[in-house]
Amino acid sequence: MKILIVGSGGREHAIAWKIAQSPLAEKIYCAPGNAGIEEYAECVNIGAMEFEKLVAFAKEKEIDLTVIGMDDPLVGGVVDAFEAAGLRVFGPRKNAAILEGSKAFSKELMKKYHIPTAAYETFDDPAKALAYLETAKMPIVLKADGLALGKGVLICQNLEEARAGVKEIMEDKKFGSAGNQMVIEEFMTGREVSVLSFVDGKTIKIMTSAQDHKRAGDGDTGLNTGGMGTFSPSPFYTPQVDAFCKQYIYQATVDAMAKEGRPFKGIIFFGLMLTEEGPKVLEYNARFGDPETQVVLPRMKNDIVEVFEACIDGTLDQIDLQFEDNAAVCVVMASQGYPVKYEKGFAIKGLEQFKDKEGYYVFHAGTKKAEAGIVTNGGRVLGVTAKGENLKAARANAYEAVKWIAFENAFYRHDIGKAIDEV
């Protein structure tokens, strides 16, 4: 099979690495890709939002399967464009990708179908949002309705912060049109867990659990980012939690989307909060998480191309999804100043250290090839991942591997997976 991957980050590098292991994959392309993805795929200079060019390329190269990695093209309707051209593509259609594309939609869906989530109100008028906040319980959570690169969520400790947040999201449009509508949500406390799943429109198969670290600095300080590291599995995702979620959240979400005339095929990412009242949905994503993918796929035993095909064909019930009985930790090495302002173009040293080292991986997020070799080209630069027999071993291995890499202005969190020490 000829396979095209759409995207350019660490998630897409992990997907390319996993696809390359499939005997079904004869040739892999990636648009636009990055310096790390080039090891497995031929990168082509087409942007993820250039739907007409992507479709034309897939036709020209007679691509058998296209895999969409990123949220923007999914929400924008890239799957619809491919299907209209008679091409096979993995990912939800536009009317299903709204599960991630609009927080207001997903909250209304959960309310209608009694899927556990935080209490909330939706606003498209900043004056009404401010009036609501006058009597609201603090702390409180403000969420831009649309896509905001994982950064459109503000946790406000008091009324003053909440007022400033409304101005930031709805009036100053810090997150662009994503802030035209806003969800104000009760603040939930508990452990966060990420659970990825494959869906074929009716059947859902759950992958292993993971936990992301969103804040830029150690001890969960600093600004929200796209994710500074992750570990898998989560020791807090117990058999009891799994049973509850399977009964009240996972299949319920798939069934709800089908009943709404929006059958979902692809990946549903469940962001969960384990509260005292039980698990509740924090958010949905309509694609693989980043950097969760970098710890989940190295532990997956299945041929991923077979699973993609089953999701498209509606035969996922015939797949026995299996994961290794071990653990993985990913530490993101970023550019100093991320997620606000940072410099690019610094040479990266030590990447060759990962060659032929079993259980160690370096997934490129923001890199490109230059005269100086491979250089930094983004805020999140690399996802350094390692496996181990348990979480503590995997964490030690990942931080050992971080030492193999060097580039100017590099920074990373030193406490990824530290929560496992409390178990």
Protein Blocks (a to p, Z undefined) as FASTA:
>chain_A
ZZddedjbfklmmmmmmmmmpmklmbdcddebjfklmmmpccddddfklmmlmmmmmmmn
opabdcdfbfklmmnopmmmmmmnopacedddfklmmmmmpmklmmmmmmmnopacdddd
ddfbfklmmmmmmmpccddddddfbaeehpacccdfbfklmmmmmmmmmmnomnojmlmp
ccdddddeddddddddddehjaccddddddddfbfbghiiajddfbjbdcdddfklcfkl
mmmmmmmmmmmmmmmmmmnopacedjddddddddfkbpcdfbdcfbdcdfklmmmmmmpm
bdfklmmmmmmnopmmmpccddddddddddddddehiakbccehiacehklmmgopghia
cddfbdcddfkopadfbfblbdcddddfblklmmmmmmmmmmmpccehiacdfkgoklmm
mZZ
